[in-house]
Amino acid sequence: MTQRMVEKMSKEQQYLVNQSMLMMDSFYDEELNLIRSFEEEDSSQHSTRASAHYALGLLIRNEPGDVERAIRVFHKVLDYQYDAPDEIYHGTFATRPNDVHPPAGHYAWKSFAPGTAYFLERTFEKVSAQFIHKLQEEGSLLTEAADPKQLKHLFNSAVNEVLPPVWISYDPNWREFIACVCVVVTAEFSELMPETLMKRMDHAMGLTVQGSIERRLSDVIPMNTNIELMHIFITHYYGHRLNRTDWIRHSEEQAEGLMKEFEQYDGTFAEFNTTTYYGVDLSVLGMYRKYGLTERLIEIGHRIEHGLWNNIALYYNANLENLSGPFSRAYDMEMREHSSIGVFIYLLLGEGYEYLAGINCESGHDPLIALLGVDVPAEAVPFFKAHQEDRLVQKQFMELCERNDPASNRNLCTAKAWIGEDRMIGAMSGSVNTNGQMHPATIHWQTDKGERYYLRLIRREVGEGWNSHLGGITFDADLTPDTLTIDVELDTAEEIDVYFEIRGPSLSQQDITPALWRFPGLTCAVKAEAPEPSVLMLVNHAEIIYRYVPGKTANKMRFELTFREDNGLRNK
């Protein structure tokens, strides 16, 4: 009897597979042959990407009935591919089975120049604002209760029903995520798959790769680093598998370009220092290492993978078990939330570090990560075992502003951090990114009792969430081991909350005043050239909010934070 893949794995790899599959089994829907989404708050929804990862896990585990279930799941996922050669979403997949098909027939995107998406978005913003202004001027068509924000929402909804809005009606990145799973299935498990499914998968991947290449060449929707890495790999693999020399040539050119950019600023790329996306990067680089079909691609993958680990080590604090900011893109400040980095570190350090690989919204990737393994350069390993030294680190990288004019969407940024024994500070300068996932000013610390806290500076349109693109808002930060200084400029017609979010136990509103913040383990003296703050205490965090009102408050803010330890916190 052929040995199951999971039986060939180390104890740590088996732990990851078993933990993840136990969780995903509980979300499997026998009727739809998909799993319900554990990646979102609404678990009644189903996810095609998560289902593809689940099917791969089934093949790795290969218990009775697993292969048959995986076959059904893969057929179902492929059912949700968009086959529309003239549309911008060609070759990608519906994210969930109840997605409404994106609008078709109104957007000749292939005939437009790079940057079309940027200019369309800016144009419709201006048209919307002018339309609402005309309605208000006319007077008789609107009641006094008419809400300009609701009018703007209705206008945008009308546009989105005619032109396919990216991230709303379709997700172009589903191409690369699902294609990477198909590569692994093809490379490792094709003998378990019926020939009809493999032929269907190859056909689907032909559509996917073609759509991915057209997106890349048009630059209509720029690719962030994790997607770029996947794009290069799937184009490489299926170029060889489907005998497409043009795809192979494209992948080689793209790989060399990425390698050149990575080495330009001492081993950095656009998605630099990110808790969320480094996990994806490491997974894909593991595919280069394991499934690359040319020596050159394997070499490029190896150099980037080792360089990435050295960067992670540089910004990592083994006492806090976290990466320091600033983050070019991230959902969370905690490495074990919305990230797979803890999973990789567990594979590196082994028994006793299982808690770093606890279940989170990324845990569906764990069987894949277990299969790929980990390759950390020897010089980086000590940083993950123990705090090496207090250090001031600084790296430069060329950011990608995906919603900016393509002629000026790359900017040289500096990510500076202080990595102390029990405190880390991060400061970003040079960025003009509109993405709310960019965290320009951060602090992590812990008390002598081991209680951990973090603080980040973020922004939001009043009444909205922070994870959005907002133009006209820039941050510039700097630090010393005991200070953090941030300058904020706001060139926008919207009311904006610029706020510090603090998370950790036992926070008290009475300890937060305009000039002094007393948190457990850390006191912060504050000099703020900004509107008077308000303090919002929520269930598990606090917000110190400075509201910008166009025409009423200055469009610049400045914060100077000076820190000292309290409550027995060890020096730095």
N, C-alpha and C positions, 0 to 999 in steps of 0.2 A: 504493500500500500504506500502511495506517495505521501511523504511527510507534509503535513500542513505548514503553511508559512509561519504561523504563530509559534509552532513548535521549534522553529529554527532560531527564534529570537532570544535575546537576553532576558533576564528576570525583569529588568526595568522596561524593556520594550513590551513584554507581555503585560505588565501592569498597566501601561498606557492603553493598549488595545482593549483589555478586559474592562477597564473602568469606563472608557468611552463607549464601547459597544453596549454595556449594561444600561447606560444612560440613553443611547439612541434607540435601543430595542423598545424602550418604554414609550417612545414617540412614534413608533411605526404604525401606519394606518393600513390595515389589510385590504380595505376596499379600494383605496386609491393607489396602493403600492408606492407610496411616498411617506416620508416622515414629516410629522408636524414640526414647525419651526421651534427650536429651543434657542435660537439666536435673537429672538424678538420677544417683547413682553406678551404679545398675543399668540399663545401657543395653539390656537385653533387654526392658524394659517399653516400651510405646507410650504416647504422650501425645496426647490429643485437642486440647488447647489448642495445643501446639507444632505439631500437624498443620495446624490452621487457619491459623497464622502462615506455615507453609510453603506452603500453597495460595495465600495472598495473595502471597507472594514469587514463586511460579510465574507468576502473572498479571502482576506487575510486570516480570519478566524476559521472559516470552513468547517463549521459543525454541521450535523445533519440538517438539511433544509436550507442552509445558508446560501449555497450557490444558486439554487433555484430561485430564492427570494431576490438575490442580487440581479439575476437575469431579468426578472420582472421589473425591478426598480429601474434598471438602465433603459429598458424599452420605454418605460413611462417618462423618464427624463427626456429622452430623445424625442418623444411626442411633442414636447413643448419648445422645440427649436423653431425659430422664425426663418423661413425660407422665402426671402423677398429680395432678390438680387439688386433691385434699384433703390432699396431703402437703406437708411443709415444704420438700422438695427439688424441687417442681414446676418444670419449665422449665430446670433446670440440666442438666449433662451429666456422664456418667461420666468420670472423669479418665483412665481407661485402659480398654481393651476387656475386660479380665478382671476388672473390678470386680464384686463381688457386689452385686446390687440391694439398696438400703437396705430395712430393715424397713418394712412398710406396715400400716396399719389399727389401730395402737395409740396414736396420738398426735394427739388433736384439738386441734392447736396453735392453730388460728384462734379457738378459744373461750377461750383463756387470755389473761391480761393481759400487758403488756410485762414483760420480765424473767423470763419462764418458764424459759428455758434456764439462767439464773443460779441460780434457786432450785432447779430440778431437780438441777443439778450439786451444789450445796451439800447438798441433802437426801440424795442418794445417797451422798455422801461420809460423812455422819453415819450413815446406815443401814449402810453397809459397815463402818465402824469399830465400831459397836455389835454387828453380826452376828459379826465376828471376835472381839470381846471375849467375847460369850456362848459361842462355841465354845471359847475358851480356858478360860473358867470351868467349863464342863461337864466338860471333861477327857477323857472317854472317846472322843470322836469324833476327836481329833487326836493324832497321834504327836508325840514330842518334836522331831522333825525338821521339823515343819510350819513353813513360812515365811510370816509374816503378809503380806509383800509379794505372794507368790504367791496367797494367799487373796484379797487385795484385787483382784489382777488377774483372777482367776476370777469374782469377784462382778461387776466392771465389764464383763467380757466377756458375762456373762449379761444384764445390763441392755442392753448395746449390740445384742444380738440381738433385742430386743423394741422398743426405742425407737431411732430413727435418730440416731446420734451425729454431730454436725457435725464436719467435718474428718477423720472416720474412715470413715464409710460414704458420705459425699458432701461435695463442696466447693461451697458456694453461690456462690462468686466466679466459678466457671466460666461462669455466666450472662453476667456483664458482660464478661469477657475475650473470649469467643467472639462475643458480640453486637457488640462494637466492631469486630472483624474483618469481620463481616457488613455493618456500616454502610459500611465503606470499599469492600468489594466491590460493594455496591449503588450507591454514589455514583460509583465510578470505572470499574467493569468489567462492568456489567450487560449491555452489548452483546456481550460475549464469552461470556456464560452462556446456556445453554438456558432457555427460558421455564419449563420444568417445575422446574428447580432454583431459579430465582428465586421461583416460587410456593411451593415447599417451604420455602425459606429464610424468606420472609415469614411463613409459618404458624408455623414454629419460633420466630421472633423474637416473635410474638404471645404464645406460651407463656412465653418467657424474660422478656419485659418484665413480664407480669402477675405472674409469680413474684417478680421483683425488687421490684416495687411492694409486693406483699403482705409481703415480708420487711421492707422499709423502714418501712411503716406500723405493723407489729406490733412492731418493734424487738426481736423475739425473738433475732435474731443481729445485733448492731450492725454498722454498716458503717464500716470505717476510711476515711480520706480518699481513697485511690486508688480504692476501690470506690464511694464516694459520688460522686466525679467521673464515673466511668463510668456509674453508675446514672442520674444526671441527663441525661447525653448520650444514652444509648440510649433513654430514655423520651421525650426531646425529639424525637429523629430519627424513631423509629417511631410516636410519637404523630402526627406530621405525615404520615408515609408511609401509615399505616393509618387515618387520619382518626379518631383517638381523642382527642376534645377533653378528656376527663378525664385522659388521660396528659399531654397538653400542659400543662394547668393544674397538674398535679402537678409536672412538671419545672420549670415557672416558679417555683412556690413553693419548691421545693428549691434551685434556683439562687440565688434571692434570699436564702434563709436562709444558704447557704454563703458568699455574698458578704459578708453582714453579719458573720458570725463571722470571716471572713478579715480584715476591716478593723478589728475590735474591738481587736485587739492589734497594730496596725501591720503587717498583712500576714503573719499566721501562721494555721495550722490544726492540727488534732489530730495529724496525722502530720508533726511538725515536725523538720527537720534529720535526714533519713534518707537514707543512701546508697542503700538498696535501693529505696524506694518513690518517691523523687523522679523516677526514670526513668519510672515508670508515669505519674505525675502529668503530667510534661511531654508524654508521648505523647498522653494524653487531651486536654490543653489544646490541643495541635496540632489535634485533631479539632474542637474548638470553633471554632478559628480557620478551619479549612479547610472544614468541612462543617456548621457551624451554620446553621440555617434562619431565624433571626430576628436582627435587629440587637442586641437586648438580650442574647441568649445569647452572641453573638460578643463584645460589649463586656465582659461578665462574664468570659469566658474570657481576653480580652486583659489585663484588669487583674490577674487572678490569675496568669497566665503571667509577666507582667513583674514582679509582686511576688515571685513564687517565684524568678525568676532573681536579683533583688536580694538575696534571703536567701542563696541559694547563693553568690553573690559575697562576701557579708559573712563567711561562714564558710570560704571557700576560701583555700588557700595555694598559689600558683603555683609556689613552690620545691619543696614536697612533693607537688604535684599531687594534692591530696586535700582532702576536707572535714574540718574539725575536728569532734570530738564536742562536747557529748554528743549521743547519738542517741536520739530517742524510740522509733524502731523501726529495726533494721538487722540483717542477718545478719553482715556483715563490716565491719571497720574500713577496708579498702582499697576505694577508690572504683571500682576496675576489677574487683572481684569481686562477683558477684551484683548487678550494677547496670548501668544504661545511661547514667549521667551522662557517663562518658568519651566515649561515642558522640556525645552532643550537643555536648560541648566540641570534639571533633574537627570536627564540622560547622561550628562557629563559627570555629575557628582555621585549619583547612584543612591543606594539604600540610605534611608534617613531623611531624604529630601523630597519625599512624595508630596508633601504639602505645597511645594512649588508648582505642582502639576494638578492642582485641584480643578474641579469642573467649573468651566465658565462658557461664555457664548462661542468660544473658539475650539471647544473640546472635540467637536466633530472632526477636526483635522488630525487628532492625535494618532489614529491608526496609520495614517500616511506618514506622519513624522516618525513614528516608531519604525516603520519600514525603511525610511531613508537614513535614519541614524544621525549621528552628530560628528563633526570634524572640527575640533577647536585647536588652534595652534598652541604649542607647548608654552609659549611665552605669555599667553593670555590666561591659562588655567589658574594660576595662583590668585588672581583677582576675584575669582568666583568662590574660592575657599575661605579667604580671610581678607579683611581690610589691609591693603598693602602700605599705604601712606596717605597722609593728608596731602592734597594736591590741587593746584589750579590748572584746569585743562581748557584748551581753546582749539577749535577746528573751524575751518571755513568750508562752505559748500555752496553750490549754485542751486538755489531753490527753483521750483517750477510753480508759477502762479497760473493754475489751470483755467481761471476765468478772466485772465488779463489779455490784452492785445498781444498776439503772438510775436509781434516785433519787439516787445519789451516784457516778456513773461519769465525771463531768467535773470535772477539777481544774486549777487555775491553776498552771502550772509555769514555772520560769525556766531557760533554757538559756544558760549563761555560757561564754565561751571566750576564751582568750588565743591570738592568731594572731601568732606571732613569725616571724623570718626562717627559722629552721630547727627550730622547735619549736612545737607546738600543744598546748594543754591544754583539756579540756572538763569541765564540772561541771553536773549537773542537781540542782535542788532543787524541792520541792513535789510530786513525783510519788508516787503510790501504785499505780502500774501493776504488775500481776502478771506481765506479759509478759516473758519472758527476752530478747526482742529490744531491750528498753530498756537502753541502755548509759549509766549515770549518771556514770561517771568514766573519762576517756580521756586518753591522751597519744600524740602522733605526733612523731617527731623523725628527723633524719638526721645522719650524721657528715660531716666535711669530705671524705671519699671518696665521698659520695653514697649510702652504705648507709642504708636506711630501716628504721625500727622502729616498732612501736606497742605500747601497753599498754592493756588495758581491765579493768575490774572487773565480774565477772559472778558468777552463783551457780547452783547445781544441787543437786537432791536427791542424796544420796550414792548413787553407782552409776548415776546417770541423766545425761542431757545437759542443757545449759543452755537450749536453745530450747524452753521449756515455760512454762506458767502455774503459778506458785507463790504462793499467798496468804500474807499475813502477813509479808512481807519488804519493807522499805522502805529506800531510800537517800536521803541528803541530802548534797549535795556543794557545795563552794565552792572558789575558787581565787584566786591572785594570779599574776603572771608567773613566779614561782619556787616556788609551793607548790600543793598539792592536798590538801584535807581532806575526808574522807568519814565520815559517821556511818551506821551500819547498825543496824536494829532487826529482830529475828526473833521473831515471834509465831506459831510453828508447832510441831507435834508431831513433825515429821520432822527427821532429821539433815541438815544443810545444809553444803555446801562453799561458802564465800565466798572467791573467789580472783581473783588478778591473773594475767591471761594476757599473755605477752610474746612477740611474734613478730619475727624478724629473724635475720640470720646471726651465727655465732660467739658464741652465748650459752654461758655456762659456769656450772655449778652452784656451783663454788667461789667465784664472785663474788657469790653471793646469800646473805646472812646476815640474821638477823632485824632488825638495826638498819641495814644498809647494802646497797644493791643497786648493783653496778657493772656497767652495761651498756656496750657500745661506744658512745661519744659522750655518755653521760649517767650521772651518778652521783646516786643517790637516797638521802638519809638518811630513815630510817623510824622514826616513833614509833607503835607499835601497842598499843592497848588491846584485845587480842584473844588467843585461844588461841595457843600456840606454833605457828608455821607449819611445814608440810612443803613441800619443793620437788620437783616432778616434772618431769624433763627428757624431752621427747618429740622426735620426729624433727625437727620444724620449729618448735617453740616450747617455752616453759617455763611452768609454773604454780606460783605461790606460794599455798599453800592454807591457809586458816584454817577449821577445822571446828567447826561449832556442834553440840553434843549436848544436846538438851533435858534439863533437870534436872541437868546436870553442868557446863555452861559458861554464862557470862552471856549473856543474850539481846540484849546490845548490844555493838557493836564500834565502834572509832574508829581511823581511820588519818590520820596527818599526814605527808605526803610533801614533802620539800624537795629541790629539784633544783639541780645545778650541771653545767656543761658539762665534758666531758673530751675527750681525743683530738683536739684541734684544732677542736672544734665552734665555729662562729661565734657571736658573742654573740646569744643569744635567737633 
